[in-house]
């Protein structure tokens, strides 16, 4: 199938909208859109951005990608492929073998796609865990006690403010 | 082209290729299962943290 190239400006606007929707708390200016959105297909650009910024969300949780497998789907797939082993016997005809080969090639393509998705999710989760741990450490760290200098500084500011207030009244 | 037009060698060659591809796909499924396990463990860890 021929690749479908959307105009770059249109892609930029679509990708920004998607990012804003999935990451409402993050500003658009944190992403280097100019460098990562190039003359590629929409899905290739999206993949590049997701790889470059794995800690942000790039996939809507409401619409999981069809090529991400869970345990049940993988079990079913394994069962299907293992069944081929039982039928790829000498009596098997060329045309039937050909159709099994086509099915296997399709599965290879889908699994390759699933691999990319899984690796992206893994990278995103790892980055989120790292960020969370950092945040926890930051929150747990004891706050520095005010030094003598801080106290004097505060006192001076306080006295200045008092003088100002007295001057006014 | 019907099955009768193919020589036994051609059928055998295709059978060998199909078996090879079947092995590759099973290997890919195994790898995906491993990735799924890792992803689940990471999801669990993240859930514990936040």
Backbone of each chain as ProteinMPNN parsed JSONL, in Angstrom:
{"seq_chain_A": "XXXXXXXXXXXXXXXXXXXXXXXXXXXXXXXXXXXXXXXXXXXXXXXXXXXXXXXXXXXXXXXXXXXXXXXXXXXXXXXXXXXXXXXXXXXXXXXXXXXXXXXXXXXXXXXXXXXXXXXXXXXXXXXXXXXXXXXXXXXXXXXXXXXXXXXXXXXXXXXXXXXXXXXXX", "coords_chain_A": {"N_chain_A": [[0.839, -1.203, 0.0], [0.507, 2.247, -0.821], [2.312, 4.918, 0.757], [0.805, 7.441, 2.781], [1.087, 10.765, 2.565], [0.572, 13.534, 4.455], [0.164, 17.119, 4.267], [2.867, 18.94, 5.769], [2.327, 21.087, 7.537], [-0.304, 20.656, 8.229], [-0.054, 18.226, 9.515], [1.514, 19.022, 11.667], [-0.264, 20.655, 13.075], [-2.258, 18.775, 13.692], [-0.824, 16.951, 15.248], [-0.051, 18.538, 17.384], [-2.511, 19.177, 18.479], [-3.351, 16.654, 19.283], [-1.374, 16.046, 21.174], [-1.838, 18.042, 23.064], [-4.344, 17.342, 23.919], [-3.924, 14.844, 25.08], [-2.019, 15.42, 26.952], [-2.765, 17.543, 28.883], [-1.681, 19.098, 30.908], [0.801, 19.826, 30.202], [2.906, 22.137, 28.521], [2.843, 23.151, 25.062], [5.171, 24.184, 24.112], [7.261, 22.751, 25.133], [8.033, 20.777, 23.494], [10.079, 19.983, 20.747], [8.912, 20.641, 18.03], [9.545, 21.39, 15.432], [11.899, 20.021, 14.79], [11.196, 17.324, 14.963], [8.901, 16.835, 13.477], [8.722, 15.993, 10.342], [9.136, 15.593, 6.749], [7.509, 13.153, 6.603], [5.284, 10.298, 7.032], [2.177, 10.668, 8.852], [1.929, 8.777, 10.957], [4.568, 7.922, 11.201], [5.854, 10.269, 12.007], [4.552, 10.649, 14.427], [5.447, 8.434, 15.802], [8.187, 8.999, 15.932], [8.151, 11.26, 17.589], [7.08, 10.16, 19.912], [9.115, 8.443, 20.598], [11.173, 10.214, 21.066], [10.186, 11.704, 23.181], [9.426, 9.967, 25.506], [8.26, 10.102, 28.027], [5.904, 11.475, 27.933], [2.393, 11.261, 27.174], [1.28, 9.678, 24.289], [-0.607, 8.177, 23.192], [-4.032, 7.534, 23.008], [-5.77, 6.374, 25.809], [-8.27, 5.443, 25.482], [-8.553, 4.405, 22.995], [-7.039, 1.763, 22.333], [-4.121, 0.623, 20.568], [-4.597, -1.557, 17.782], [-2.677, -3.492, 17.388], [-1.451, -4.178, 19.705], [-0.877, -6.717, 21.847], [-2.574, -8.707, 24.305], [-2.268, -11.161, 26.978], [-4.164, -13.138, 26.329], [-4.659, -12.775, 23.616], [-2.14, -13.309, 22.612], [-1.828, -15.963, 23.353], [-3.817, -17.143, 21.803], [-2.833, -16.614, 19.303], [-0.438, -18.013, 19.294], [-1.424, -20.571, 19.478], [-2.746, -20.77, 17.051], [-0.591, -20.54, 15.215], [0.985, -22.697, 15.95], [-0.65, -24.746, 15.201], [-0.332, -24.796, 12.489], [1.975, -26.23, 12.208], [1.173, -28.837, 12.485], [-0.139, -29.288, 10.155], [1.547, -28.769, 8.082], [2.551, -30.844, 6.274], [3.931, -33.524, 4.185], [1.794, -34.197, 2.462], [0.524, -31.944, 2.001], [-0.818, -29.402, -0.118], [0.501, -27.17, -2.642], [-0.909, -24.689, -2.967], [-2.264, -24.452, -0.538], [-0.19, -24.391, 1.239], [0.934, -22.017, 0.435], [-1.03, -20.199, 1.218], [-0.857, -20.478, 3.962], [1.698, -19.502, 4.317], [1.308, -16.837, 3.534], [-0.368, -15.951, 5.577], [1.358, -16.23, 7.753], [3.296, -14.371, 7.068], [1.844, -12.033, 7.267], [1.292, -12.027, 9.975], [3.867, -11.733, 10.954], [4.455, -9.144, 10.194], [2.56, -7.74, 11.71], [3.364, -8.414, 14.287], [5.834, -7.25, 14.36], [5.161, -4.596, 14.307], [3.782, -4.495, 16.703], [5.9, -4.902, 18.403], [7.339, -2.505, 18.211], [5.44, -0.776, 19.339], [5.235, -1.869, 21.916], [7.822, -1.471, 22.88], [7.896, 1.284, 22.915], [5.93, 1.847, 24.845], [7.13, 0.666, 27.03], [9.409, 2.237, 27.333], [8.195, 4.652, 27.929], [6.885, 4.061, 30.35], [9.089, 3.413, 31.961], [10.37, 5.878, 32.048], [8.391, 7.376, 33.338], [8.331, 6.123, 35.819], [10.89, 6.712, 36.725], [10.698, 9.502, 36.906], [8.684, 9.701, 38.848], [9.948, 8.523, 41.049], [11.987, 10.336, 41.454], [10.513, 12.581, 42.15], [9.335, 11.699, 44.511], [11.6, 11.396, 46.101], [12.391, 14.039, 46.184], [10.27, 15.169, 47.621], [10.538, 13.835, 50.008], [12.961, 14.634, 50.975], [14.725, 16.336, 53.577], [13.825, 19.633, 54.498], [15.994, 22.428, 54.082], [17.397, 23.871, 57.025], [16.85, 27.173, 58.275], [19.576, 29.424, 58.083], [21.872, 31.326, 60.188], [22.497, 33.628, 58.844], [20.288, 33.833, 57.134], [18.338, 34.324, 58.993], [19.148, 36.809, 60.03], [18.967, 38.31, 57.731], [16.219, 38.155, 57.285], [15.324, 39.482, 59.527], [16.363, 42.025, 59.099], [14.938, 42.756, 56.789], [12.413, 42.713, 57.873], [12.592, 44.785, 59.734], [13.039, 46.93, 58.034], [10.634, 46.988, 56.674], [8.941, 47.576, 58.752], [9.804, 50.143, 59.332], [9.089, 51.403, 56.996], [6.312, 51.202, 57.081], [5.762, 52.668, 59.38], [6.63, 55.102, 58.507], [4.758, 55.689, 56.622], [2.393, 55.814, 58.09]], "CA_chain_A": [[0.0, 0.0, 0.0], [1.328, 3.459, -0.911], [2.284, 5.714, 1.978], [-0.015, 8.626, 2.624], [1.771, 11.916, 3.152], [-0.25, 14.732, 4.656], [1.043, 18.299, 4.307], [3.558, 19.037, 7.054], [1.637, 22.034, 8.43], [-1.512, 19.997, 8.724], [0.411, 17.222, 10.481], [1.945, 19.755, 12.868], [-1.439, 21.09, 13.83], [-2.929, 17.586, 14.22], [-0.005, 16.367, 16.317], [-0.108, 19.444, 18.539], [-3.84, 19.012, 19.085], [-3.352, 15.348, 19.951], [-0.52, 16.143, 22.357], [-2.514, 18.901, 24.023], [-5.49, 16.592, 24.445], [-3.458, 13.74, 25.92], [-1.146, 15.933, 28.02], [-3.262, 18.92, 29.061], [-0.925, 19.852, 31.913], [2.137, 20.14, 29.653], [2.85, 23.162, 27.471], [3.28, 22.723, 23.727], [6.524, 24.687, 23.841], [8.289, 21.83, 25.647], [8.362, 19.833, 22.429], [10.754, 20.573, 19.593], [8.073, 20.186, 16.907], [10.224, 21.65, 14.151], [12.895, 18.987, 14.506], [10.673, 15.958, 14.894], [7.844, 16.659, 12.471], [9.403, 16.22, 9.062], [8.368, 15.152, 5.573], [7.217, 11.717, 6.729], [3.846, 10.082, 7.206], [1.693, 11.088, 10.165], [2.258, 7.779, 11.982], [6.026, 7.91, 11.404], [6.181, 11.444, 12.819], [4.04, 10.393, 15.776], [6.357, 7.447, 16.392], [9.436, 9.713, 16.25], [7.91, 12.121, 18.755], [6.899, 9.295, 21.085], [10.426, 7.906, 20.974], [11.986, 11.321, 21.582], [9.618, 12.167, 24.454], [8.656, 8.81, 25.977], [7.587, 10.334, 29.301], [4.58, 12.043, 27.725], [1.437, 10.311, 26.605], [1.049, 9.898, 22.862], [-1.666, 7.274, 22.748], [-5.238, 7.688, 23.794], [-6.083, 5.117, 26.487], [-9.608, 4.996, 25.075], [-8.455, 3.659, 21.742], [-5.767, 1.042, 22.319], [-3.744, 0.227, 19.208], [-5.047, -2.933, 17.537], [-1.59, -4.465, 17.299], [-0.877, -4.482, 21.007], [-1.511, -7.963, 22.284], [-2.559, -9.081, 25.714], [-1.937, -12.59, 27.134], [-5.138, -13.991, 25.642], [-4.433, -12.657, 22.165], [-0.877, -14.002, 22.302], [-2.1, -17.411, 23.475], [-4.606, -17.547, 20.626], [-1.934, -16.524, 18.15], [0.505, -19.139, 19.405], [-2.184, -21.783, 19.167], [-2.982, -20.779, 15.602], [0.665, -20.783, 14.49], [1.422, -24.07, 16.238], [-1.509, -25.648, 14.427], [0.236, -24.918, 11.14], [2.993, -27.279, 12.258], [0.521, -30.132, 12.305], [-0.685, -29.453, 8.8], [2.577, -28.604, 7.055], [3.041, -32.221, 6.081], [4.182, -33.752, 2.759], [0.585, -34.288, 1.635], [-0.05, -30.608, 1.839], [-0.686, -28.873, -1.47], [1.21, -25.901, -2.836], [-1.767, -23.517, -2.738], [-2.564, -24.352, 0.884], [1.065, -23.94, 1.866], [1.085, -20.605, 0.066], [-1.93, -19.383, 2.042], [-0.285, -20.487, 5.313], [2.841, -18.582, 4.266], [0.785, -15.46, 3.517], [-0.862, -15.656, 6.927], [2.539, -16.072, 8.608], [3.953, -13.097, 6.738], [0.995, -10.967, 7.812], [1.511, -12.036, 11.423], [5.21, -11.197, 11.19], [4.339, -7.693, 10.056], [1.804, -7.244, 12.865], [4.182, -8.587, 15.49], [6.903, -6.258, 14.276], [4.505, -3.349, 14.702], [3.495, -4.636, 18.137], [7.183, -4.766, 19.104], [7.626, -1.064, 18.312], [4.507, -0.217, 20.319], [5.593, -2.346, 23.265], [9.063, -0.814, 23.297], [7.562, 2.675, 23.227], [5.227, 1.848, 26.137], [8.107, 0.326, 28.059], [10.251, 3.425, 27.535], [7.387, 5.676, 28.594], [6.673, 3.641, 31.735], [10.364, 3.536, 32.67], [10.601, 7.311, 32.279], [7.418, 7.832, 34.343], [8.772, 5.589, 37.118], [12.059, 7.492, 37.105], [10.212, 10.822, 37.312], [7.947, 9.547, 40.106], [10.91, 8.275, 42.12], [12.676, 11.604, 41.679], [9.562, 13.453, 42.835], [9.195, 11.175, 45.877], [12.842, 11.752, 46.81], [12.372, 15.486, 46.412], [9.306, 15.455, 48.677], [11.004, 13.253, 51.271], [14.208, 15.279, 51.417], [14.461, 17.336, 54.627], [13.971, 21.019, 54.043], [17.15, 23.033, 54.767], [17.052, 24.751, 58.159], [17.338, 28.54, 58.002], [20.877, 29.712, 58.697], [21.948, 32.572, 60.951], [22.444, 34.689, 57.828], [18.885, 33.949, 56.688], [17.567, 34.94, 60.073], [19.51, 38.236, 60.078], [18.374, 38.9, 56.518], [14.78, 38.287, 57.501], [15.127, 40.518, 60.541], [16.607, 43.325, 58.452], [13.791, 43.036, 55.921], [11.279, 42.995, 58.749], [12.76, 46.13, 60.296], [12.841, 47.897, 56.939], [9.19, 47.056, 56.427], [8.337, 48.287, 59.887], [10.112, 51.561, 59.157], [8.269, 51.908, 55.88], [4.922, 51.316, 57.55], [5.716, 53.807, 60.306], [6.769, 56.316, 57.697], [3.481, 55.944, 55.925], [1.373, 56.267, 59.062]], "C_chain_A": [[0.88, 1.261, 0.0], [1.205, 4.28, 0.379], [1.496, 6.989, 1.735], [0.657, 9.788, 3.355], [0.817, 13.105, 3.255], [0.676, 15.934, 4.651], [1.612, 18.507, 5.715], [2.819, 19.953, 8.041], [0.386, 21.427, 9.05], [-1.139, 18.966, 9.795], [0.791, 17.893, 11.797], [0.742, 20.125, 13.73], [-2.169, 19.885, 14.45], [-2.155, 16.994, 15.398], [-0.043, 17.229, 17.575], [-1.439, 19.292, 19.266], [-3.887, 17.711, 19.888], [-2.567, 15.413, 21.265], [-1.224, 16.941, 23.456], [-3.673, 18.157, 24.699], [-5.013, 15.518, 25.435], [-2.581, 14.196, 27.081], [-1.557, 17.365, 28.349], [-2.431, 19.763, 30.019], [0.459, 20.288, 31.404], [1.995, 21.182, 28.538], [3.387, 22.633, 26.142], [4.732, 23.11, 23.446], [7.635, 23.773, 24.372], [8.738, 20.829, 24.585], [9.017, 20.571, 21.258], [10.057, 20.069, 18.315], [8.811, 20.304, 15.581], [11.21, 20.537, 13.781], [12.289, 17.622, 14.27], [9.545, 15.754, 13.887], [8.439, 17.03, 11.114], [8.533, 15.696, 7.912], [8.167, 13.64, 5.594], [5.712, 11.545, 6.845], [3.477, 10.5, 8.629], [2.122, 10.088, 11.241], [3.765, 7.694, 12.228], [6.45, 9.092, 12.277], [5.743, 11.242, 14.272], [4.974, 9.43, 16.517], [7.674, 8.124, 16.804], [9.283, 10.565, 17.506], [7.795, 11.282, 20.024], [8.219, 8.707, 21.553], [11.288, 8.991, 21.607], [11.502, 11.797, 22.955], [8.774, 11.046, 25.06], [7.879, 9.056, 27.267], [6.237, 11.027, 29.142], [3.684, 11.014, 27.058], [1.174, 10.662, 25.136], [-0.071, 9.015, 22.334], [-2.876, 7.461, 23.634], [-5.57, 6.361, 24.472], [-7.443, 4.573, 26.069], [-9.57, 4.199, 23.777], [-7.122, 2.914, 21.679], [-5.407, 0.591, 20.913], [-4.102, -1.232, 18.959], [-3.92, -3.957, 17.533], [-0.884, -4.698, 18.635], [-1.619, -5.699, 21.545], [-1.522, -8.089, 23.796], [-2.283, -10.589, 25.782], [-2.862, -13.476, 26.311], [-4.914, -13.985, 24.131], [-3.164, -13.407, 21.77], [-1.046, -15.522, 22.374], [-2.819, -17.925, 22.229], [-3.717, -17.595, 19.381], [-0.974, -17.711, 18.127], [-0.197, -20.443, 18.998], [-2.387, -21.913, 17.65], [-1.713, -21.175, 14.841], [1.169, -22.203, 14.732], [0.603, -25.085, 15.445], [-0.952, -25.848, 13.021], [1.258, -26.049, 11.084], [2.392, -28.653, 11.988], [0.031, -30.36, 10.89], [0.36, -29.249, 7.7], [3.262, -29.975, 6.887], [3.209, -32.467, 4.577], [2.923, -33.788, 1.886], [0.009, -32.907, 1.324], [0.207, -30.038, 0.45], [-0.034, -27.495, -1.476], [0.332, -24.701, -2.463], [-2.085, -23.347, -1.251], [-1.322, -23.863, 1.649], [1.262, -22.446, 1.632], [0.192, -19.743, 0.963], [-1.446, -19.358, 3.497], [0.884, -19.497, 5.367], [2.373, -17.123, 4.297], [0.316, -15.039, 4.903], [0.326, -15.411, 7.879], [3.235, -14.741, 8.343], [3.169, -11.916, 7.293], [1.226, -10.863, 9.332], [2.875, -11.448, 11.778], [5.183, -9.671, 11.179], [3.648, -7.103, 11.294], [2.636, -7.33, 14.141], [5.334, -7.585, 15.529], [6.375, -4.897, 14.757], [4.249, -3.359, 16.218], [4.777, -4.441, 18.953], [7.512, -3.289, 19.305], [6.739, -0.433, 19.384], [4.908, -0.605, 21.741], [6.837, -1.639, 23.766], [8.805, 0.641, 23.67], [6.874, 2.762, 24.594], [6.203, 1.593, 27.268], [8.976, 1.546, 28.385], [9.466, 4.495, 28.292], [7.191, 5.33, 30.075], [7.952, 3.793, 32.556], [10.633, 4.996, 33.015], [9.648, 7.83, 33.357], [7.824, 7.361, 35.739], [9.944, 6.415, 37.64], [11.635, 8.869, 37.648], [9.509, 10.741, 38.664], [8.904, 9.355, 41.268], [11.634, 9.566, 42.497], [11.795, 12.542, 42.51], [9.404, 13.015, 44.297], [10.422, 11.558, 46.707], [12.851, 13.23, 47.166], [11.445, 15.834, 47.582], [9.771, 14.952, 50.041], [12.233, 13.962, 51.835], [13.913, 16.323, 52.484], [14.708, 18.744, 54.095], [15.152, 21.647, 54.782], [16.706, 23.991, 55.868], [17.563, 26.159, 57.852], [18.652, 28.801, 58.745], [20.801, 31.02, 59.481], [21.801, 33.765, 59.989], [21.022, 34.923, 57.336], [18.073, 34.718, 57.724], [17.846, 36.44, 60.152], [18.876, 38.953, 58.893], [16.892, 39.15, 56.709], [14.488, 39.412, 58.474], [15.304, 41.905, 59.932], [15.427, 43.716, 57.578], [12.583, 43.451, 56.763], [11.363, 44.427, 59.273], [12.539, 47.215, 59.237], [11.354, 48.092, 56.687], [8.48, 47.831, 57.527], [8.551, 49.786, 59.714], [9.235, 52.179, 58.077], [6.844, 52.174, 56.361], [4.777, 52.514, 58.484], [5.782, 55.126, 59.544], [5.479, 56.702, 57.037], [2.465, 56.507, 56.903], [1.931, 57.374, 59.924]], "O_chain_A": [[1.871, 1.334, 0.727], [0.146, 4.33, 1.004], [1.51, 7.549, 0.639], [0.778, 9.794, 4.581], [0.323, 13.607, 2.245], [1.852, 15.804, 4.991], [0.931, 18.281, 6.715], [2.701, 19.638, 9.225], [0.067, 21.65, 10.217], [-1.8, 18.845, 10.826], [0.451, 17.419, 12.881], [0.739, 19.931, 14.945], [-2.64, 19.958, 15.585], [-2.738, 16.591, 16.405], [-0.064, 16.713, 18.692], [-1.495, 19.279, 20.495], [-4.389, 17.671, 21.011], [-3.006, 14.922, 22.305], [-1.205, 16.559, 24.626], [-3.935, 18.329, 25.889], [-5.62, 15.313, 26.486], [-2.411, 13.476, 28.064], [-0.788, 18.299, 28.122], [-2.462, 20.992, 29.958], [1.184, 21.017, 32.081], [1.078, 21.111, 27.72], [4.272, 21.778, 26.111], [5.426, 22.465, 22.66], [8.812, 23.998, 24.092], [9.724, 20.117, 24.777], [8.564, 21.637, 20.841], [10.562, 19.185, 17.623], [8.713, 19.43, 14.72], [11.336, 20.164, 12.615], [12.803, 16.841, 13.469], [9.266, 14.623, 13.488], [8.631, 18.202, 10.789], [7.352, 15.399, 8.091], [8.615, 12.938, 4.688], [4.956, 12.514, 6.767], [4.34, 10.663, 9.491], [2.613, 10.478, 12.3], [4.19, 7.421, 13.35], [7.288, 8.95, 13.168], [6.45, 11.607, 15.211], [5.247, 9.6, 17.705], [8.208, 7.859, 17.881], [10.16, 10.592, 18.369], [8.336, 11.638, 21.071], [8.426, 8.496, 22.748], [12.035, 8.738, 22.553], [12.298, 12.237, 23.785], [7.55, 11.156, 25.122], [6.947, 8.314, 27.579], [5.497, 11.155, 30.116], [4.147, 10.04, 26.465], [0.882, 11.811, 24.802], [-0.437, 9.1, 21.162], [-2.763, 7.536, 24.858], [-5.649, 5.331, 23.803], [-7.739, 3.395, 26.271], [-10.47, 3.405, 23.506], [-6.18, 3.383, 21.041], [-6.288, 0.214, 20.141], [-3.923, -2.065, 19.848], [-4.17, -5.156, 17.66], [0.163, -5.343, 18.683], [-2.843, -5.691, 21.674], [-0.602, -7.64, 24.48], [-2.084, -11.224, 24.746], [-2.422, -14.436, 25.678], [-4.968, -15.018, 23.465], [-3.117, -14.058, 20.726], [-0.486, -16.263, 21.567], [-2.488, -18.976, 21.681], [-3.835, -18.483, 18.536], [-0.734, -18.323, 17.086], [0.355, -21.281, 18.285], [-2.227, -22.982, 17.061], [-1.746, -22.023, 13.949], [1.714, -22.837, 13.829], [1.102, -26.146, 15.069], [-1.081, -26.923, 12.436], [1.398, -26.732, 10.07], [3.008, -29.51, 11.356], [-0.188, -31.499, 10.476], [0.095, -29.52, 6.529], [4.396, -30.191, 7.315], [2.683, -31.698, 3.772], [2.98, -33.448, 0.704], [-0.879, -32.755, 0.485], [1.304, -30.169, -0.093], [-0.02, -26.772, -0.479], [0.768, -23.808, -1.737], [-2.166, -22.221, -0.76], [-1.407, -23.045, 2.565], [1.698, -21.714, 2.52], [0.612, -18.678, 1.415], [-1.6, -18.35, 4.187], [1.037, -18.752, 6.335], [2.955, -16.285, 4.987], [0.569, -13.918, 5.345], [0.292, -14.498, 8.703], [3.7, -14.073, 9.266], [3.749, -10.924, 7.734], [1.339, -9.771, 9.888], [3.016, -10.751, 12.782], [5.789, -9.006, 12.019], [4.094, -6.098, 11.849], [2.611, -6.421, 14.971], [5.75, -7.136, 16.597], [7.037, -4.167, 15.494], [4.473, -2.366, 16.91], [4.745, -3.887, 20.052], [7.905, -2.864, 20.391], [7.208, 0.337, 20.222], [4.916, 0.228, 22.648], [6.91, -1.249, 24.931], [9.402, 1.172, 24.607], [7.19, 3.636, 25.401], [6.124, 2.214, 28.328], [9.242, 1.846, 29.549], [10.0, 5.16, 29.179], [7.316, 6.194, 30.943], [7.913, 4.244, 33.7], [11.065, 5.316, 34.123], [10.047, 8.635, 34.198], [7.683, 8.095, 36.717], [10.0, 6.772, 38.817], [12.124, 9.335, 38.677], [9.706, 11.599, 39.524], [8.72, 9.936, 42.338], [11.865, 9.857, 43.671], [12.262, 13.202, 43.438], [9.347, 13.847, 45.202], [10.305, 11.986, 47.855], [13.247, 13.632, 48.261], [11.775, 16.67, 48.423], [9.459, 15.534, 51.079], [12.504, 13.892, 53.034], [12.976, 17.108, 52.342], [15.658, 19.0, 53.355], [15.307, 21.429, 55.984], [15.792, 24.797, 55.693], [18.613, 26.308, 57.227], [18.799, 28.428, 59.909], [19.794, 31.726, 59.439], [21.106, 34.744, 60.265], [20.601, 36.064, 57.145], [17.269, 35.598, 57.416], [16.93, 37.245, 60.316], [18.326, 40.046, 59.026], [16.37, 40.205, 56.35], [13.552, 40.191, 58.292], [14.529, 42.826, 60.192], [14.967, 44.857, 57.613], [11.849, 44.382, 56.433], [10.385, 45.176, 59.269], [11.943, 48.259, 59.5], [10.88, 49.214, 56.511], [7.566, 48.619, 57.282], [7.641, 50.592, 59.912], [8.72, 53.289, 58.209], [6.257, 53.221, 56.086], [3.812, 53.273, 58.4], [5.112, 56.105, 59.871], [5.147, 57.88, 56.909], [1.781, 57.495, 56.636], [1.233, 57.888, 60.798]]}, "seq_chain_B": "XXXXXXXXXXXXXXXXXXXXXXXXXXXXXXXXXXXXXXXXXXXXXXXXXX", "coords_chain_B": {"N_chain_B": [[-2.71, -20.792, -11.307], [-2.625, -24.255, -10.894], [-2.355, -26.747, -8.227], [-1.279, -29.007, -9.327], [0.475, -28.148, -11.236], [2.84, -27.676, -10.014], [6.103, -28.736, -9.236], [7.384, -31.526, -7.292], [9.722, -30.665, -6.047], [9.439, -27.915, -5.933], [7.244, -27.684, -4.25], [8.332, -28.778, -1.961], [10.373, -26.964, -1.416], [8.887, -24.701, -0.802], [7.548, -25.645, 1.442], [9.665, -25.897, 3.23], [10.368, -23.207, 3.523], [8.013, -22.21, 4.665], [7.953, -23.574, 7.08], [10.21, -22.477, 8.262], [9.396, -19.819, 8.475], [7.306, -20.134, 10.203], [8.66, -20.882, 12.527], [10.028, -18.499, 12.994], [7.871, -16.742, 13.509], [6.809, -17.889, 15.813], [8.909, -17.451, 17.531], [8.873, -14.678, 17.591], [6.432, -14.274, 18.844], [7.014, -15.298, 21.337], [8.927, -13.457, 22.179], [7.321, -11.18, 22.314], [5.629, -11.908, 24.338], [7.392, -11.861, 26.47], [8.0, -9.146, 26.519], [5.501, -8.156, 27.171], [5.204, -9.164, 29.76], [7.238, -7.738, 31.035], [6.266, -5.148, 30.698], [3.917, -5.242, 32.175], [4.943, -5.59, 34.719], [6.24, -3.171, 35.031], [4.071, -1.423, 34.915], [2.779, -2.149, 37.238], [4.65, -1.387, 39.132], [4.68, 1.359, 38.74], [2.084, 1.986, 39.487], [2.225, 1.398, 42.156], [3.877, 3.413, 42.994], [2.534, 5.837, 42.476]], "CA_chain_B": [[-1.905, -22.012, -11.467], [-3.138, -25.271, -9.966], [-1.349, -27.471, -7.446], [-0.655, -30.049, -10.162], [1.542, -27.554, -12.043], [4.064, -27.508, -9.219], [6.92, -29.952, -9.116], [7.598, -31.896, -5.885], [10.821, -29.849, -5.5], [8.896, -26.577, -5.623], [6.4, -27.831, -3.055], [9.237, -29.032, -0.842], [11.07, -25.706, -1.114], [7.918, -23.823, -0.124], [7.308, -26.222, 2.766], [10.822, -25.538, 4.066], [10.255, -21.768, 3.831], [6.882, -22.005, 5.581], [8.382, -24.045, 8.409], [11.152, -21.472, 8.757], [8.618, -18.638, 8.875], [6.537, -20.514, 11.389], [9.602, -20.794, 13.657], [10.277, -17.067, 13.242], [6.684, -16.137, 14.13], [6.716, -18.401, 17.194], [9.948, -16.742, 18.283], [8.391, -13.304, 17.782], [5.362, -14.341, 19.853], [7.698, -15.502, 22.623], [9.531, -12.172, 22.56], [6.231, -10.269, 22.662], [5.164, -12.346, 25.667], [8.377, -11.35, 27.436], [7.807, -7.692, 26.613], [4.233, -7.951, 27.887], [5.492, -9.415, 31.183], [8.01, -6.595, 31.54], [5.384, -3.978, 30.721], [2.982, -5.412, 33.302], [5.703, -5.353, 35.949], [6.474, -1.72, 35.113], [2.78, -0.801, 35.236], [2.536, -2.446, 38.655], [5.568, -0.552, 39.914], [4.22, 2.74, 38.634], [0.852, 2.075, 40.268], [2.644, 1.394, 43.561], [4.525, 4.696, 43.299], [1.655, 7.03, 42.387]], "C_chain_B": [[-2.356, -23.061, -10.439], [-1.995, -25.997, -9.263], [-0.596, -28.492, -8.29], [0.505, -29.493, -10.994], [2.866, -27.458, -11.294], [4.807, -28.833, -9.081], [7.089, -30.283, -7.628], [8.704, -31.059, -5.238], [10.321, -28.467, -5.078], [8.055, -26.637, -4.346], [7.292, -28.001, -1.819], [9.952, -27.749, -0.414], [10.136, -24.76, -0.356], [7.653, -24.326, 1.295], [8.445, -25.834, 3.739], [10.729, -24.072, 4.486], [9.152, -21.514, 4.861], [7.259, -22.44, 7.003], [9.319, -23.041, 9.07], [10.387, -20.246, 9.263], [7.777, -18.926, 10.107], [7.418, -20.405, 12.641], [9.842, -19.326, 14.036], [9.1, -16.425, 13.975], [6.547, -16.616, 15.573], [7.741, -17.704, 18.088], [9.5, -15.315, 18.589], [7.285, -13.259, 18.841], [5.985, -14.46, 21.248], [8.294, -14.174, 23.11], [8.457, -11.178, 23.015], [5.674, -10.624, 24.046], [6.098, -11.821, 26.753], [8.193, -9.852, 27.645], [6.542, -7.377, 27.406], [4.44, -8.134, 29.393], [6.218, -8.221, 31.793], [7.122, -5.361, 31.7], [4.443, -4.051, 31.916], [3.686, -5.124, 34.617], [5.939, -3.86, 36.141], [5.189, -0.993, 35.499], [2.47, -0.965, 36.725], [3.395, -1.538, 39.531], [5.104, 0.901, 39.912], [2.972, 2.967, 39.489], [1.199, 2.158, 41.763], [3.206, 2.773, 43.953], [3.549, 5.868, 43.34], [0.273, 6.859, 42.978]], "O_chain_B": [[-2.452, -22.764, -9.248], [-0.831, -25.88, -9.647], [0.562, -28.808, -8.02], [1.398, -30.233, -11.407], [3.903, -27.184, -11.899], [4.218, -29.888, -8.844], [6.947, -29.395, -6.787], [8.651, -30.77, -4.043], [10.705, -27.927, -4.041], [8.141, -25.763, -3.482], [7.022, -27.426, -0.764], [10.118, -27.479, 0.776], [10.542, -24.105, 0.604], [7.546, -23.536, 2.232], [8.208, -25.493, 4.898], [10.975, -23.729, 5.643], [9.316, -20.726, 5.792], [6.932, -21.773, 7.984], [9.237, -22.787, 10.271], [10.684, -19.706, 10.329], [7.57, -18.052, 10.949], [6.983, -19.903, 13.677], [9.86, -18.959, 15.211], [9.285, -15.669, 14.929], [6.204, -15.831, 16.457], [7.469, -17.407, 19.251], [9.713, -14.805, 19.69], [7.213, -12.321, 19.634], [5.548, -13.815, 22.201], [8.184, -13.818, 24.283], [8.654, -10.433, 23.975], [5.297, -9.744, 24.82], [5.653, -11.393, 27.818], [8.224, -9.351, 28.77], [6.517, -6.446, 28.211], [3.92, -7.363, 30.198], [5.89, -7.751, 32.882], [7.208, -4.634, 32.689], [4.201, -3.048, 32.588], [3.121, -4.5, 35.515], [5.854, -3.343, 37.255], [5.211, -0.065, 36.307], [1.97, -0.049, 37.379], [2.931, -0.995, 40.534], [5.131, 1.58, 40.937], [2.825, 4.008, 40.131], [0.561, 2.883, 42.526], [3.036, 3.231, 45.083], [3.712, 6.787, 44.143], [-0.53, 7.792, 42.952]]}, "name": "protein", "num_of_chains": 2, "seq": "XXXXXXXXXXXXXXXXXXXXXXXXXXXXXXXXXXXXXXXXXXXXXXXXXXXXXXXXXXXXXXXXXXXXXXXXXXXXXXXXXXXXXXXXXXXXXXXXXXXXXXXXXXXXXXXXXXXXXXXXXXXXXXXXXXXXXXXXXXXXXXXXXXXXXXXXXXXXXXXXXXXXXXXXXXXXXXXXXXXXXXXXXXXXXXXXXXXXXXXXXXXXXXXXXXXXXXXXXXX"}
